[in-house]
Amino acid sequence: MLIVREQCLSVGELTEALQVSQPKISRHLAQLRSSGVLVDLRQGQWVFYRISTELPGWMNKLIHQLVDSNCLSSEYQQDIERIHAMKNRPVCCQ
């Protein structure tokens, strides 16, 4: 949901937002990438992740409905606030 909302996030941003260890985040991102849900973008030392543009329409619709249905949850809002509060946040040039 965070990647959809922010369009592009790094492992560090997700680690900060979700308050979960980097290996756990990386493992889940690798699974989503290998299944074709996410694609990675490498920019220098940073690796960013975004939703694949190759997803079928029904899957895109489902993902966006999930984001819309959870956008007001306090936990989701806290995750977003932690991302936006990051100092020296990397910038994805997509």
N, C-alpha and C positions, 0 to 999 in steps of 0.2 A: 504494500500500500504506500509505503514511504517513497519507493522508487517511482511509482506512478505519479504521485503528487509532486515530487521534486524533479522528475524527469530523468535524473542522472545522479547517482550517489556512489561514493567510494566505500571501501570496506571500513575505513576509519570513521566515516560519518555514520554508517550503520551501527558500528560498535558503540559509538558515543550515544546515539539515539536510543538504542535498544538496551544498553547497559549489559551486553552479553560479550563473552570473550571473542577475540579476533579469530581463533581457529574454528569456533562454532559458526560464526558468521560466514567465514570463507568456505566451510564445508557445505553449508546450505546454498550459498551463491553458486558453487561449482555444480551442485545438483540441478539447480534451476537453469544454469547455462547449458549443461549437457542435455537437458530435456528440451532446449530450444525456447524456453520462456524468456530468458535474459540473454543479452549479448554484452560483451565487455569491450570497453574502449580504453586503449592505453595511451596515456599522455605523460611522457617522461617517466618519473618514478611512480606515478599514480595509475591505478586501474579503477575505472568507473564502470558501473553497471546500469543498464537501462532495459526497458521492456523491448523485446524483439518486434520489429515491424513486420516480421514474417508470420506472426500468429494468425490463426483463422479468426474471422470476424466474431464468431460466437464466443471464443475464448477472451478476446479483447473486451467484448461487452460484459462478460462475467466478471473479469478483473475490475473493470470500472464500476460495476454495480457493487462489488465488494467494498471498494474504496468509498463510494458514496454512502453506503449503509453504515460505515464505521467512522466517518469523518468527524462526528461530534463526540465520540467516546473520549473520556478524560485521559485514558492511557495513550491513545493515539495523539492527542493534543500535546501531551508531555513529551512524546518522542519528537514531534515536530519542533517544539520549543528547544529541546536539547540540541537538535541539529542547527537551528538558527543562532543559538548562543555560542556555538563553537568558535574559538579563536583560530585564526589562520586556516580557515576552511578552504580546502582545495576547490578550484573552479573547473567545471567540466565544459569543454568547448564543443561538445557533440559534433 
